[in-house]
């Protein structure tokens, strides 16, 4: 007998010796049993014959009472007995509590183990309910197709044959008859507003039983003949067979069976997990933990972008020292927008901020907000800012924000493809979260885009994106730093500084991504040749491959085509060589390329931002050099100059329509978006015709100028073409040795000895404008340069493109 049974009703009235003798030695209470037995042996009186119970049913009124029902006790014995009772009761209570707690834990475990099964059962019940609902719908549909329903009064109006003939057919009230051969039933459809028995009927559908429906139409035509109805006025009969009805229901029935099969599959049950629907509105952001500092990109890894890094560093410094700024009364901007062409380092700069900010960094792409289900974009914006507010201070970064920040309907440049509703809802939620009633300080928004022209004005205003940080194409000094940064991971023959100067000169207009591609292509080309290090030739090959494509020597040209291409490219080179403001020649080649070019002449343009009318005119002449050379040499032209003519046309219209360089048109400027096809032009047809005339005259003047230059230097054209046919590729020094130096001085952008001076001027001593130069706003200068670049359609360093394939 265990100690836990001492308090049961059966043992409460047993004498103490009987209780002690009934205790089980294996129950774990041997020490207590020994103690009780020793106490019994040392006690006075005959306990064995005593009928005293171990636990009295009622406690005594006072400690002095020595009489207890059915037995006499000494006070000391009573106190000892009471103490033993309390000890045993406490031990039993603790044991019971432990058992109850253990039972509760087991119940909790069972409940947890049952939870997944319960969820599966709930999902199974939902699937079954949907399934049976669909089955019931199909059954009802079949019955509705097969039989007329008694709940529809218009379908249960029956008529006899005589009523049909005399009151409907004879009166000309029948519009159509639908015969159902499977059920020997005919449905009579009357005209709208039909009058039967001098009474206008409300329901125009009646039914009639037919004994032999196969002869119904013959019987009907006979009745029409008796009534004198003309053949062209006879009632049409349409047969509606049950097989056709079931054929219509067969496709949805098969779909239903396939759906039932899928619902019973385990993969489908996992796919319709209810939790997945709850997670659809959650923002799928990437969290950069501040504890992981030092593992990502740092500011020192971002070459160039000195001004942009300075502005972004203020955000990081504010998050590190907020008290310093608050003492000065300064407020950190709510957001910063990184603008610039693709590949210039916007995302790279954001990665550096994530690494060095020391606060949580939540990153998300703009395309991840919008889904096919409506309302998810706004829900994910709310959830993103909700998670950010839990981690204040923190930074939110949205890459390619133009995916959700486009102009709303009713404004220029708005979406017109029908998807504006969801985009507007997402944009409105973003505007409210950035600067609304529930906006909190400590959440900074960083975003990047290369389409700032399509963003909504409300998104760009102060209070939301206070700072617009322009990350433009790198300058000469920045290209040098970027080359050195990327060359650190490339095994070179010399130090990176030995190559970076020259490569920076050869790559004006290159972005950071283009420079990284050049370095990688150089390493791949060196690996192709089993070289142990990358040298000058590898870098020049990589640059040529990025600009003009890979050489395709397997492409065979006929001798005549090869000669035409040689004179065409030499025409470009001679005109550019003899004019004053054209760029320096880098190389000419007649080796075919993989970009469908049969040859090209590459030039080294400068980094200048301002271009005069004379410079643009001479560039047009240089572009026409190939066409004029073909005409003078062969007395006919080919299709190879098609791309050159496109560039000349665009440059001519840019000068007249955008840059205000035409005296007859005047100082007017119209943007490309305003003059594109399909839009209403902001000028009259008369002015448009004048622009066409001016552009045609400008191109004609450039052609005459080019023809004059080549006529004077026809002997040099012959020499250069013959040498190019022999060597296939000529560089600047070889051209100079063949036809002599340029008449207006050596055409070099920056010589090696002038490089350091040019860098110093760019870094701290910019040249001052001349006294007679007029001031021009920076925005206008940039717009004019962009217009010229769009008109010229240059590809990095190549101003005059390759000869296109014939």
C-alpha positions in Angstrom: 0.0 0.0 0.0 1.5 3.4 -1.1 1.5 6.6 0.9 -0.9 8.2 -1.5 -3.7 5.9 -0.4 -3.5 6.9 3.3 -6.1 9.6 2.9 -8.7 7.4 1.2 -11.9 6.7 3.0 -11.0 3.1 3.7 -7.8 3.9 5.6 -8.8 7.0 7.5 -10.5 4.9 10.2 -7.8 2.2 10.6 -5.7 2.0 13.7 -2.1 3.3 13.4 -0.5 -0.2 13.7 -2.6 -1.5 11.0 -1.8 1.4 8.7 1.9 1.0 9.4 1.8 -2.7 8.7 0.0 -2.1 5.4 2.6 0.3 4.0 4.5 -1.2 1.0 8.3 -1.1 1.6 8.7 -0.6 -2.2 6.7 2.5 -2.3 9.7 4.7 -1.6 8.7 5.8 1.9 10.8 3.4 4.0 12.3 6.1 6.1 8.9 7.5 7.1 7.7 4.0 7.9 10.7 3.3 10.1 10.2 6.5 12.0 6.5 5.8 12.7 7.3 2.3 13.9 10.0 3.6 16.3 7.6 6.2 17.6 5.0 3.5 18.2 7.5 1.3 20.1 8.6 4.2 22.4 5.0 5.4 23.1 3.2 4.6 26.4 0.1 2.5 26.4 -1.0 -0.4 24.4 -1.3 1.0 20.9 -1.9 -2.3 19.3 -5.2 -2.7 21.1 -6.1 0.9 20.7 -8.9 1.7 18.3 -7.4 5.2 17.8 -7.4 6.2 14.2 -4.5 7.7 12.5 -6.5 10.7 11.3 -9.4 11.7 13.5 -12.6 12.7 11.9 -12.9 15.8 14.0 -10.1 17.9 15.6 -10.3 18.4 19.4 -11.5 21.7 20.7 -8.4 22.4 22.9 -4.9 21.0 23.4 -5.8 20.2 27.0 -8.5 17.7 26.1 -7.1 14.3 26.5 -10.3 12.4 25.5 -10.7 11.5 21.9 -13.6 9.4 20.7 -12.8 5.7 21.2 -9.4 6.2 22.8 -7.4 8.1 25.5 -4.3 10.1 24.5 -1.7 12.0 26.3 -1.3 15.6 25.2 2.2 14.9 23.9 1.0 12.0 22.0 -1.8 14.0 20.5 0.6 16.7 19.3 2.9 14.1 17.8 0.0 12.5 16.1 -1.2 15.9 14.7 2.3 16.7 13.4 2.5 13.4 11.6 -0.9 13.9 10.1 0.2 17.3 8.7 3.5 16.0 7.3 1.8 13.0 5.6 -1.0 15.2 4.2 1.5 17.7 2.8 3.5 15.0 1.2 0.4 13.5 -0.3 -0.7 16.9 -1.6 2.7 17.5 -3.3 2.5 14.1 -4.8 -1.0 14.7 -6.1 0.0 18.2 -7.5 2.9 16.6 -9.3 0.7 14.0 -10.8 -1.8 16.7 -11.9 0.9 18.8 -13.5 2.3 15.8 -15.3 -1.1 14.9 -16.6 -1.6 18.6 -17.7 1.7 18.5 -19.6 0.7 15.3 -21.3 -2.6 16.9 -22.2 -0.9 19.9 -23.7 1.5 17.7 -25.7 -1.4 15.7 -27.0 -3.2 18.9 -27.9 -0.2 20.2 -29.7 0.2 16.9 -31.5 -3.4 17.0 -32.5 -3.3 20.6 -33.8 -1.8 19.7 -37.2 -4.3 16.9 -37.7 -7.1 19.2 -36.7 -5.9 21.7 -39.3 -5.8 19.0 -41.9 -9.3 18.0 -41.0 -10.6 21.5 -41.3 -9.0 21.9 -44.7 -10.4 18.5 -45.8 -13.9 19.6 -44.6 -13.5 22.9 -46.6 -12.5 21.0 -49.7 -15.4 18.5 -49.3 -17.9 21.4 -48.8 -16.7 23.1 -52.0 -16.7 19.8 -53.8 -20.3 18.9 -52.9 -21.4 22.4 -53.6 -20.1 22.1 -57.1 -21.7 18.7 -57.5 -25.0 20.0 -56.4 -24.7 22.9 -58.8 -24.0 20.5 -61.7 -27.0 18.3 -60.8 -29.3 21.2 -60.6 -28.0 22.5 -63.9 -28.6 19.2 -65.6 -32.2 19.0 -64.3 -32.8 22.6 -65.4 -31.7 21.8 -68.8 -33.6 18.6 -69.1 -37.0 19.4 -67.6 -39.1 22.5 -67.1 -39.2 23.7 -63.5 -42.5 23.9 -61.6 -41.2 27.0 -59.9 -41.1 29.0 -63.2 -44.7 29.8 -64.2 -43.8 30.7 -67.7 -42.6 27.1 -68.4 -45.7 25.2 -67.2 -48.4 26.8 -69.4 -49.7 23.9 -71.5 -51.8 24.1 -74.6 -53.5 21.6 -76.8 -53.0 21.1 -80.5 -56.3 22.8 -81.4 -55.5 25.8 -79.1 -52.1 26.1 -80.7 -53.5 26.0 -84.3 -56.6 28.2 -84.0 -55.5 30.7 -81.3 -51.8 31.1 -81.9 -50.7 29.9 -85.3 -53.7 31.2 -87.2 -53.3 34.6 -85.5 -49.6 34.9 -86.5 -48.5 35.2 -82.9 -45.9 32.3 -83.0 -42.3 33.5 -83.3 -40.4 30.2 -82.9 -41.0 26.5 -82.0 -38.4 24.5 -80.1 -38.9 20.7 -80.4 -37.3 18.3 -77.9 -37.2 14.8 -79.5 -35.9 13.2 -76.3 -38.9 14.2 -74.2 -41.6 14.6 -76.9 -42.1 18.1 -75.7 -42.6 21.2 -77.9 -41.9 24.7 -76.6 -43.9 27.5 -78.3 -42.4 31.0 -78.1 -44.8 33.8 -79.0 -44.0 37.3 -80.2 -43.5 40.0 -77.6 -47.0 41.5 -76.7 -48.9 38.6 -78.3 -52.7 38.7 -78.0 -54.4 35.3 -77.3 -58.2 35.1 -77.0 -58.5 38.9 -77.1 -56.2 39.2 -74.1 -52.6 40.3 -74.0 -50.4 37.6 -72.5 -47.6 38.4 -70.0 -45.7 35.1 -70.6 -44.8 34.3 -74.1 -43.6 30.7 -73.5 -46.0 27.7 -73.7 -45.6 23.9 -73.8 -47.4 21.2 -75.8 -47.2 17.4 -75.6 -46.7 15.6 -79.0 -47.3 11.9 -79.5 -45.1 11.5 -82.5 -42.5 14.3 -82.5 -40.9 12.9 -85.6 -43.9 13.8 -87.7 -44.5 17.1 -85.9 -43.0 19.4 -88.5 -44.9 17.7 -91.3 -48.1 18.1 -89.4 -47.2 21.7 -88.7 -46.6 22.5 -92.3 -49.9 20.9 -93.3 -51.7 23.1 -90.8 -50.0 26.2 -92.2 -51.0 25.2 -95.7 -54.6 24.9 -94.6 -54.5 28.3 -92.9 -53.0 29.8 -96.1 -49.7 30.9 -94.6 -47.1 31.7 -97.2 -43.8 29.7 -97.2 -41.7 32.8 -96.4 -43.8 33.5 -93.3 -43.8 30.0 -91.8 -42.7 29.4 -88.2 -39.1 28.1 -87.8 -38.7 24.9 -85.9 -35.5 24.3 -83.8 -34.6 20.9 -82.5 -33.0 20.8 -79.0 -31.7 17.3 -78.3 -30.7 16.1 -74.9 -27.4 14.8 -76.2 -26.4 18.3 -77.2 -27.3 19.5 -73.8 -25.2 16.8 -72.1 -22.3 17.7 -74.5 -22.4 21.2 -73.3 -22.2 20.0 -69.7 -19.5 17.4 -70.4 -16.7 20.0 -70.4 -17.5 21.5 -67.0 -18.1 18.0 -65.7 -14.6 16.9 -66.8 -13.2 20.0 -65.2 -15.0 19.2 -62.0 -13.7 15.6 -62.0 -10.1 16.9 -62.5 -10.6 19.4 -59.7 -11.9 16.7 -57.4 -8.9 14.6 -58.2 -6.5 17.4 -57.5 -8.3 18.3 -54.2 -7.8 14.8 -53.0 -4.1 14.9 -53.7 -1.7 15.7 -50.9 0.2 18.3 -52.9 -3.0 20.3 -53.5 -3.9 20.2 -49.8 -0.5 21.6 -49.0 -0.9 24.2 -51.7 -4.2 25.5 -50.3 -2.8 25.9 -46.9 -4.8 28.7 -45.3 -1.6 30.3 -43.9 -0.4 31.0 -47.4 -3.4 33.3 -48.0 -2.7 35.2 -44.9 1.0 35.7 -46.0 0.1 37.2 -49.3 -0.3 40.7 -47.8 3.0 40.5 -46.0 6.0 42.5 -47.4 8.7 40.2 -48.7 11.6 42.4 -47.7 15.3 41.6 -47.1 16.5 42.5 -43.7 20.1 43.5 -43.2 21.0 43.0 -39.5 23.2 45.7 -38.1 25.1 43.0 -36.2 26.4 41.7 -39.6 28.5 44.9 -40.2 31.7 44.3 -42.0 30.4 41.5 -44.2 29.0 43.6 -47.1 30.0 46.5 -49.3 31.5 49.5 -47.5 31.9 53.1 -48.6 35.6 52.6 -49.3 34.6 50.0 -51.8 32.6 52.5 -53.9 35.0 54.3 -56.2 34.1 57.8 -57.3 30.7 59.3 -56.4 32.4 61.7 -54.0 29.5 64.1 -53.8 26.8 61.4 -53.7 28.6 59.6 -50.9 28.9 62.8 -48.9 25.1 63.3 -49.0 24.3 59.7 -48.1 26.9 59.8 -45.3 24.8 62.5 -43.6 22.0 60.0 -43.2 24.3 57.5 -41.6 25.8 60.1 -39.4 22.4 61.2 -38.2 21.4 57.7 -37.2 24.7 57.4 -35.3 24.6 60.9 -33.6 21.0 62.1 -33.5 21.5 64.2 -30.4 24.1 66.3 -32.2 21.7 67.3 -35.0 18.8 67.9 -32.6 20.9 70.4 -30.6 21.4 72.4 -33.8 17.7 72.2 -34.5 18.3 70.1 -37.7 15.9 67.5 -38.9 17.1 64.6 -41.0 15.4 64.4 -44.4 12.6 61.9 -44.6 13.9 60.3 -47.7 16.5 60.4 -50.5 16.1 59.5 -54.1 19.1 58.2 -56.1 18.9 59.2 -59.7 21.1 58.5 -62.7 21.7 56.3 -65.7 21.8 52.5 -65.4 25.0 51.0 -64.1 26.4 54.1 -62.3 26.3 52.7 -58.7 22.9 53.5 -57.2 22.3 50.0 -55.8 26.0 49.7 -54.8 25.7 52.9 -52.8 22.6 51.6 -51.1 24.5 48.4 -50.1 27.2 50.5 -48.5 24.6 52.3 -46.5 23.1 49.0 -45.3 26.5 47.9 -44.2 27.7 51.0 -42.4 24.5 52.5 -41.0 24.4 50.4 -37.9 20.6 50.2 -37.9 18.1 47.7 -39.4 18.0 48.0 -43.2 14.8 46.7 -45.0 15.3 46.3 -48.7 12.5 45.5 -51.2 12.2 45.8 -55.0 9.5 48.0 -56.5 8.2 45.1 -58.6 7.5 42.9 -55.5 4.6 45.1 -54.4 2.3 44.5 -57.4 0.6 41.2 -58.0 -2.4 40.1 -60.0 -4.7 40.2 -57.0 -5.9 43.7 -56.3 -5.0 45.5 -53.1 -1.9 43.5 -52.4 0.4 46.4 -53.3 -1.1 48.7 -50.7 -1.2 45.9 -48.1 2.5 45.2 -48.6 3.4 48.9 -48.3 1.5 49.0 -45.0 3.2 45.9 -43.7 6.7 47.1 -44.8 6.3 50.4 -42.8 4.7 48.5 -39.9 7.8 46.3 -39.6 10.0 49.3 -40.0 8.3 51.1 -37.1 9.0 48.1 -34.9 12.7 48.6 -35.5 13.1 52.4 -35.2 15.5 53.8 -36.1 15.8 52.0 -39.4 16.2 52.5 -43.2 13.8 51.3 -45.9 15.3 50.9 -49.4 13.1 50.5 -52.5 14.9 49.6 -55.7 13.4 50.7 -59.0 10.7 52.7 -57.3 9.3 53.7 -60.7 7.4 50.4 -60.7 5.0 51.8 -58.1 5.7 55.5 -58.3 4.5 56.4 -61.8 2.4 59.4 -62.4 -1.3 59.0 -61.6 -4.1 59.2 -64.2 -5.0 62.7 -65.3 -1.3 63.9 -65.5 1.2 63.8 -68.3 3.0 60.5 -68.7 0.4 58.5 -66.7 -0.4 54.9 -67.2 -3.0 54.2 -69.9 -2.9 50.4 -70.2 -5.7 49.7 -67.6 -3.4 48.8 -64.7 -3.5 52.3 -63.2 -6.0 51.4 -60.5 -3.8 49.1 -58.6 -0.7 51.3 -59.1 -2.5 54.4 -57.9 -3.7 52.6 -54.8 -0.2 51.4 -54.0 1.3 54.8 -54.6 -1.3 56.5 -52.4 -0.5 54.2 -49.6 3.2 54.9 -50.0 2.5 58.7 -49.9 0.5 58.3 -46.7 3.1 56.2 -45.0 5.9 58.6 -46.0 4.2 61.8 -44.8 0.8 61.2 -43.3 -1.1 61.4 -40.0 0.6 58.3 -38.6 4.1 59.0 -39.8 6.8 58.6 -37.2 10.3 59.9 -37.1 13.2 57.4 -37.3 12.1 55.7 -40.5 14.2 56.8 -43.4 13.3 55.9 -47.0 16.0 55.4 -49.6 15.0 54.7 -53.2 16.6 54.5 -56.6 15.5 54.8 -60.2 16.7 55.6 -63.7 13.3 56.9 -64.8 12.8 60.0 -62.7 10.8 61.6 -65.5 7.8 59.2 -64.9 7.6 59.6 -61.1 4.6 61.4 -59.6 5.2 64.9 -58.4 3.7 64.2 -55.0 6.3 61.6 -54.4 9.2 64.0 -55.2 8.1 66.9 -53.0 10.0 67.9 -49.8 8.8 66.0 -46.8 8.9 62.8 -48.7 12.0 62.6 -50.9 13.7 65.8 -49.6 17.0 65.0 -51.4 17.5 64.0 -55.0 21.0 62.7 -55.3 22.2 62.6 -58.9 24.6 59.7 -59.7 25.8 60.5 -63.2 28.3 58.9 -65.6 31.8 59.0 -64.0 34.2 61.8 -64.9 37.8 61.2 -66.0 39.1 61.1 -62.4 36.3 58.8 -61.3 36.9 56.4 -64.2 40.5 56.2 -63.1 39.4 55.3 -59.5 36.8 52.8 -60.7 39.4 51.0 -63.0 41.8 50.8 -60.1 39.1 49.4 -57.8 38.1 46.7 -60.3 41.7 45.9 -61.2 42.4 44.9 -57.6 40.8 41.6 -58.2 42.6 41.0 -61.5 46.2 39.7 -61.7 48.0 42.3 -63.8 51.5 42.4 -65.3 52.0 45.9 -63.8 50.3 47.9 -61.0 46.7 49.1 -61.6 47.8 52.7 -61.7 49.9 52.0 -64.8 46.8 51.0 -66.8 44.0 53.1 -65.2 45.2 56.4 -66.7 45.2 55.3 -70.3 42.0 53.2 -69.8 40.2 56.2 -68.3 41.1 58.3 -71.4 39.7 55.7 -73.7 36.4 55.3 -72.0 34.5 58.6 -71.8 30.8 58.0 -71.4 31.4 54.6 -69.7 29.4 53.7 -66.6 30.8 51.8 -63.6 29.1 48.6 -64.9 30.7 49.1 -68.3 34.2 49.5 -66.7 33.6 46.4 -64.6 32.7 44.5 -67.8 35.8 45.7 -69.5 38.0 44.4 -66.7 36.2 41.1 -66.6 36.4 40.6 -70.4 40.2 41.3 -70.2 40.6 38.6 -67.6 38.6 36.1 -69.7 40.6 36.9 -72.8 43.8 36.4 -70.9 42.5 33.0 -69.6 41.6 32.0 -73.2 45.3 32.5 -74.1 46.5 30.6 -71.0 48.3 33.7 -69.7 49.3 34.0 -66.1 48.5 37.8 -65.9 46.5 40.4 -67.7 48.4 42.9 -69.9 47.8 46.0 -72.0 46.8 44.0 -75.1 44.1 42.2 -73.1 42.6 45.4 -71.8 42.5 47.0 -75.3 40.9 43.9 -76.7 38.3 43.9 -74.0 37.5 47.6 -74.7 37.2 47.0 -78.4 34.9 44.0 -77.8 32.6 46.0 -75.5 32.4 48.9 -78.0 32.3 47.1 -81.4 31.7 43.4 -80.7 33.9 40.4 -81.3 35.8 39.9 -84.5 34.1 37.5 -86.9 36.8 36.5 -89.3 34.9 33.5 -90.5 32.5 35.9 -92.3 33.8 36.1 -95.9 33.2 39.2 -98.0 33.7 39.4 -101.7 36.7 41.6 -102.9 34.3 44.2 -104.2 32.5 44.5 -100.9 35.7 44.6 -99.0 36.9 47.5 -101.2 33.7 49.4 -100.7 33.9 49.0 -96.9 37.5 50.2 -96.9 36.8 53.4 -98.9 33.7 54.0 -96.8 35.7 53.9 -93.5 38.6 55.8 -94.9 36.1 58.5 -96.0 35.0 58.9 -92.3 38.7 59.0 -91.2 39.8 61.6 -93.8 37.0 64.0 -93.1 37.5 63.8 -89.4 41.3 64.2 -89.8 41.0 67.4 -91.9 38.4 69.2 -89.9 39.2 71.3 -86.8 36.7 70.4 -84.0 36.3 66.7 -84.7 37.5 64.1 -82.2 40.7 62.2 -82.4 40.8 59.0 -84.4 41.3 55.9 -82.4 41.4 53.2 -85.0 39.7 52.1 -88.3 39.1 48.5 -89.3 37.4 46.4 -91.9 37.3 43.2 -89.9 33.6 42.1 -89.6 32.0 42.1 -86.1 29.4 39.9 -84.5 27.0 42.9 -84.3 26.5 42.7 -88.1 29.0 45.4 -88.7 31.4 45.0 -91.7 33.8 47.6 -90.2 34.0 50.8 -88.2 36.0 53.9 -87.4 36.3 54.5 -83.7 37.0 58.0 -82.2 38.0 59.3 -78.9 35.4 61.9 -77.8 36.1 64.4 -75.1 34.2 64.9 -71.8 33.1 68.4 -72.8 29.5 69.3 -72.0 29.0 72.3 -74.4 29.0 71.9 -78.2 28.9 74.8 -80.6 27.0 74.9 -83.9 30.2 74.6 -85.8 31.2 71.4 -83.9 27.9 69.8 -84.5 28.1 70.7 -88.2 31.5 69.2 -88.6 30.3 66.0 -86.9 27.6 65.8 -89.5 30.2 66.1 -92.2 32.3 63.3 -90.6 29.2 61.1 -90.5 28.6 61.8 -94.2 32.2 61.0 -95.1 31.6 57.3 -96.0 28.6 58.1 -98.3 30.6 60.8 -100.2 33.7 58.6 -100.5 31.6 55.8 -102.1 30.1 58.3 -104.5 33.4 59.9 -105.6 35.2 56.6 -105.9 32.6 54.3 -107.5 30.1 56.8 -108.9 27.3 55.0 -107.0 26.3 54.5 -103.4 25.3 51.4 -101.3 23.1 50.7 -98.4 26.0 50.8 -96.0 25.5 54.5 -95.1 21.9 53.9 -93.8 22.9 54.2 -90.1 25.1 57.3 -90.9 22.1 59.0 -92.5 20.0 58.3 -89.4 22.5 60.0 -87.2 22.8 63.0 -89.5 19.0 63.4 -89.7 18.7 63.3 -85.9 21.5 65.8 -85.4 20.0 68.2 -87.9 16.5 68.1 -86.3 18.1 68.4 -82.8 19.8 71.6 -83.8 16.6 73.1 -85.4 13.9 71.7 -83.1 15.6 71.6 -79.7 18.7 73.7 -79.6 17.5 76.8 -81.4 20.3 76.9 -83.9 18.2 77.9 -87.0 17.7 81.5 -87.9 14.5 81.0 -89.7 12.8 78.8 -87.0 14.1 81.0 -84.2 14.9 80.4 -80.6 12.4 77.6 -80.0 12.9 74.2 -78.3 10.5 71.3 -78.4 11.2 68.1 -76.4 11.3 64.7 -78.0 8.2 63.6 -76.0 6.2 66.5 -77.4 7.2 65.7 -81.0 6.9 61.9 -81.0 4.5 60.0 -83.2 1.0 59.8 -81.9 1.0 62.9 -79.8 -0.4 66.3 -80.5 2.5 68.6 -81.6 2.8 72.0 -79.9 3.4 73.8 -83.2 1.6 74.4 -86.4 1.9 72.4 -89.6 3.4 75.5 -91.3 6.2 75.6 -88.6 6.7 71.8 -89.0 7.1 72.2 -92.8 9.7 75.0 -92.1 11.6 72.7 -89.8 11.7 70.0 -92.5 13.0 72.5 -95.0 15.7 73.8 -92.7 16.8 70.2 -91.8 17.1 69.3 -95.4 19.1 72.4 -96.2 21.4 71.8 -93.3 22.1 68.2 -94.4 22.7 69.4 -98.0 25.2 72.0 -96.7 27.1 69.3 -94.7 27.2 67.0 -97.8 28.7 69.8 -100.0 31.3 70.5 -97.3 32.2 66.9 -97.0 32.5 66.5 -100.8 34.8 69.5 -100.9 37.1 68.1 -98.3 37.4 64.7 -100.0 37.9 66.2 -103.4 40.9 68.2 -102.1 42.3 65.1 -100.4 41.4 62.3 -102.9 45.0 61.2 -103.1 45.2 60.7 -99.3 41.9 58.8 -99.5 43.5 56.4 -102.1 46.6 55.8 -100.1 44.8 55.2 -96.8 42.3 52.8 -98.5 45.1 50.7 -100.1 46.9 50.4 -96.8 43.7 49.5 -95.0 43.0 46.7 -97.4 46.5 45.3 -96.7 46.5 45.5 -92.9 42.7 45.5 -92.2 43.3 47.6 -89.0 45.0 51.0 -88.6 45.6 53.1 -85.5 46.3 56.8 -85.0 50.0 56.6 -85.5 49.8 54.5 -88.6 47.3 56.9 -90.2 49.6 59.8 -89.4 52.5 58.0 -91.0 50.5 57.5 -94.2 48.8 60.8 -94.8 50.7 63.2 -92.5 49.7 65.1 -89.4 46.3 66.8 -89.1 46.3 70.4 -90.5 44.9 71.9 -87.2 47.4 70.2 -84.9 47.7 66.8 -83.3 44.4 65.3 -82.4 44.9 64.0 -78.9 42.3 64.3 -76.1 44.8 64.3 -73.3 48.4 63.3 -73.7 50.2 61.2 -71.1 52.1 64.2 -69.8 49.0 66.3 -69.5 47.0 63.8 -67.6 48.0 64.9 -64.1 47.4 68.5 -64.9 43.9 67.7 -66.2 43.1 65.7 -63.1 44.2 68.6 -60.9 42.1 71.0 -62.8 39.0 68.8 -62.5 39.6 68.2 -58.8 40.1 71.7 -57.6 40.7 74.3 -60.3 37.9 74.3 -62.9 38.6 76.6 -65.8 36.9 80.0 -65.7 34.5 81.1 -68.5 35.7 83.7 -70.9 34.6 87.3 -70.4 32.4 87.4 -73.5 30.6 84.1 -72.6 27.0 84.4 -71.5 25.7 82.7 -68.4 23.7 79.5 -69.0 21.7 77.6 -66.4 23.1 74.2 -65.6 19.7 72.5 -66.3 19.6 74.0 -69.8 23.2 72.9 -70.5 22.4 69.3 -69.4 19.2 69.3 -71.5 21.1 70.5 -74.6 23.7 67.9 -74.1 21.1 65.2 -73.7 19.4 66.3 -76.8 22.6 66.2 -78.7 23.4 62.7 -77.4 19.9 61.4 -78.3 20.3 62.9 -81.7 23.8 61.5 -82.3 22.9 58.0 -80.9 26.5 57.3 -79.9 27.6 54.0 -78.5 30.2 54.8 -75.8 33.3 55.9 -77.6 32.1 55.3 -81.2 30.7 58.5 -82.8 30.5 57.2 -86.4 29.0 53.7 -86.3 30.0 50.7 -88.3 28.9 50.0 -91.8 25.8 48.0 -91.6 25.4 44.7 -93.3 24.1 44.9 -96.9 
